[in-house]
């Protein structure tokens, strides 16, 4: 360690140099002296010492002013103030300036030595910590030289939560560092052990423990670290105190194996939500949301992205029946963003419930529309989507009414059954295409939503008294 002495008395400076064996006893090298605070500051900038030993009362610049200037650029350098004054105000000023130690002149040698022993011990501890940190970064980065020294071991990385009490033990860990906001531990197992992968360190003193895989080569430590970080993310989401990466892998396998069952369950849940929305059964909606959470909880430990995917299966099926494309697209995008922002599993239920309630309120608003407005809305949908597979049931869900009620409402307003209106509209569009295009009869049938050519021709003849082919020949030749 390097030290400078700042004192306006030459005898004081020289006497301090010879007071004890700084280098031999404590490994401290005195690299310069200064006669006042200004000179001391310039010397500090030139040699960058580890320790500054300075008097308080000096000309040009006092020791207090010197401390404040040094602290403005360096918070870590050790500063010891010397003074012949025992006045409390000096000590008070010194500690407000973030001085580490305060000694009175004449200096008591045992007191000085005790202080230096403390400083040396702290310095050695900091040095060891820095070396351990560098070793940790070398290992994590796959440093070739470091890896070659570690061929006789296997490894496992742990992401650890807050330490419940300060304990110096490394918990059977080879390295323990605070890295990127969390405690990261690396366990090292000799290959000579009969079961190098048996057991694990004790982390009872930490609030949580998330583990990566045990790896066979030092170059794979980084992979184990990334797995521990992922385990931490997923474990936090599910509010688990412990989670191994191996458990995540197993959960992923179960999810993939049950994929068909999951989609079938999603359909059932979506249908339950649709039914409850149509009937405005809010209690049923809440129970369905609880049912979804209960079902998903059996996959505790799976990636949050899988949970998001399952929920989007459900809501996409619900939204397709209750909204036009743009409205559905916007609504689903907003919900997906909301789900991705939830960092705990239990928080997704409020987000999902809010979305369901929003659609329930929209349904209630549409049901309050005048009958003529509802019928006109249905007719507008037919005009826009007659070429698609639409029917009374699908349209009823989109206006939040039962099929029977909508059918009666449509007939009362138009004097037509809905199916007759839809067929008539399609036939009129088919007639226009026969006159204005050269498309084949099969293509025209598909274009108006009737892909079955035989049925299309039969319906056209029933409507216009001739087949599509005869109609085109009569009117286009």
Secondary structure, DSSP 4 states (H G I P E B T S, - for coil): -EEEEE-S-HHHHHHHHHHS-HHHHH--EEEEEESSHHHHHHHHHHH--SEEEEESS-SSS-HHHHHHHHHTT-SSSEEEEEES---HHHHHHHHHTT-SEEEESSPPHHHHHHHHHHHHHHHHHHHHHHHHHHHHHHHHTT-HHHHHTTTTEEEEEEEE--BSS-----TT-SEEEEETTEEEEEEEEETTSTTTTS-----TTBS-EEEEEEESSGGGHHHHHHHHHHHHHHHHHTT-SEEEHHHHHHHHHHHHHTHHHHHHHHHHHHHHHHHHHHHT-HHHHHHHHHHHHHHHHTTTTS-HHHHHHHHHHHHHHHHHHHS-HHHHHHHHHHHHHHHHT--SGGGHHHHHHHHHHHHHHHHHHHHTS-HHHHHHHHHHHHHHHTTS---HHHHHHHTT--HHHHHHHHHHHHSS-HHHHHHHHHHHHHHHHHHH----HHHHHHHTT---HHHHHHHHHHHHSS-HHHHHHHHH-
